[in-house]
Amino acid sequence: MTKPILIIGGGLAGLYAATKLHQRNIAFLLVEAKAQLGGRIYSEGSLSASNTGFDLGPTWIFPHQPKIQSLAKSLNLTLYEQYNQGDVLYQAPNQTAQQIPGAGDMQLFRLKHGMTTLINKLYKQLPAKSVLLNHSVTELTKTHKGWHLKINNNGQTVHYNAKTVITALPPRMITQHLTPELWASQRLINRLNTTPTWMAGQAKFVATFDHAFWRERNLSGQCFSRVGPMVEIHDASADNNKHAALFGFIGIPYSTRSKVTKTQLVEACISQLTYFYGEAAKSPTQCFIKDWAEDEFVANNDDKTQPSQHPEFNCSELTPELNELNIHLVGSEFANKEAGYLEGALNAVDDALSAI
Ligand SMILES: Cc1cc2nc3c(=O)[nH]c(=O)nc-3n(C[C@H](O)[C@H](O)[C@H](O)COP(=O)(O)OP(=O)(O)OC[C@H]3O[C@@H](n4cnc5c(N)ncnc54)[C@H](O)[C@@H]3O)c2cc1C
């Protein structure tokens, strides 16, 4: 089958690129490896009837990021402020936790019903046949007319040809899955390999509760710990006060946390919450954990073993090669500004599409 433009990856960058092409009446096909769209935007549990839940990937939109805010607005999505009223808790090694008055007033925004609502809305605006789930690209080769793709669809290999390819995935996922040794220079491959995927080595924990008991003690839910297992904890409740929740980033490196079971990790997180917030934290209604380092479509071995770093990928000296190949790299890590963030995914797409 031949398509003029093939988008690989159905995270925010891929769906935003698809939306932009659709608005310009340009035909495309988007292929996504997983059974669901969103990539690093991922949630579990249930916040509404529309398949949204508690964020295990990104949570925050920052005030200085205009594009993601206006995209949310254009899709009629509601932003609300991260709950940060009350005191913050801090625990240093070998010390008891300290309560620090009102220290957490940084302004951050969240999306009502969670981040997946953004993905659902973008998807709904696209022609259904132009998005294929469970289609994992396993080989990309250059032909005299453009590109040839081998795609694994539930164990069957399907073949596509495309004039132009838009890769909407992190640099290291290109080297992991898209066989750049068949089409890229060694210089490009090295640059792809050395650009870390933002947050790929992280694991995130969410616990939901009947009510936000920490707020009754004038605690914001924000907590910083140098003891762990979570290094940072925040209020993750929905904006309507009906769904109380806390989330935390697990600070134990993947090499260590992979040696314990998920149940042990969840137990350790609950006992840490109990230490900070008292007996009420002992009985969450639900717990969710997502270890991004284990996700074969997000992290490679380097992301598992290296510390999390902000990506920096300056395309300028590679532009002649990329133009010659007729390939556009639009994952968030390729952005000139806000690389690694949601805003970066939109920036990377806008930069690339101006050239199509
Ligand atoms: C725990 C965590 C917390 C975060 N917090 C924030 C935050 O608060 N604010 C913020 O702005 N950003 C945050 N981020 C970063 C944010 O999630 C990313 O910037 C953004 O989601 C990247 O979108 P993307 O489309 O570029 O890439 P991705 O979301 O990684 O999408 C890539 C897509 O490509 C697919 N894919 C991969 N390989 C193939 C293949 N071979 N064939 C087909 N498809 C393939 C993947 O399955 C995926 O769907 C966080 C990330 C994580 C993990």
The ligand as a Gaussian input file, in Angstrom:
#p B3LYP/6-31G(d) Opt

LIG

0 1
 C        6.522000      10.133000      34.137000
 C        6.514000      11.292000      33.159000
 C        6.169000      12.551000      33.595000
 C        6.156000      13.628000      32.703000
 N        5.747000      14.856000      33.152000
 C        5.611000      15.869000      32.265000
 C        4.969000      17.070000      32.652000
 O        4.483000      17.198000      33.800000
 N        4.873000      18.080000      31.738000
 C        5.365000      17.937000      30.451000
 O        5.249000      18.905000      29.669000
 N        5.944000      16.784000      30.054000
 C        6.061000      15.750000      30.915000
 N        6.571000      14.553000      30.482000
 C        7.063000      14.450000      29.096000
 C        5.899000      14.266000      28.079000
 O        5.178000      13.132000      28.427000
 C        6.479000      14.122000      26.677000
 O        7.167000      15.299000      26.307000
 C        5.431000      13.918000      25.576000
 O        4.390000      13.086000      25.972000
 C        6.174000      13.376000      24.356000
 O        5.280000      13.132000      23.307000
 P        5.838000      12.529000      21.935000
 O        4.651000      12.310000      21.072000
 O        6.955000      13.362000      21.441000
 O        6.507000      11.125000      22.328000
 P        5.844000       9.816000      22.964000
 O        4.746000      10.179000      23.879000
 O        6.962000       8.996000      23.512000
 O        5.180000       9.084000      21.718000
 C        5.893000       8.234000      20.859000
 C        4.912000       7.205000      20.317000
 O        5.578000       6.397000      19.351000
 C        5.167000       5.061000      19.529000
 N        6.184000       4.187000      18.952000
 C        7.428000       3.926000      19.435000
 N        8.051000       3.046000      18.622000
 C        7.193000       2.774000      17.610000
 C        7.267000       1.935000      16.457000
 N        8.359000       1.190000      16.204000
 N        6.202000       1.869000      15.613000
 C        5.077000       2.614000      15.858000
 N        4.966000       3.404000      16.944000
 C        6.012000       3.489000      17.796000
 C        5.044000       4.912000      21.028000
 O        4.262000       3.785000      21.405000
 C        4.389000       6.249000      21.387000
 O        2.982000       6.178000      21.329000
 C        6.558000      13.439000      31.345000
 C        6.905000      12.151000      30.904000
 C        6.871000      11.084000      31.794000
 C        7.214000       9.701000      31.294000

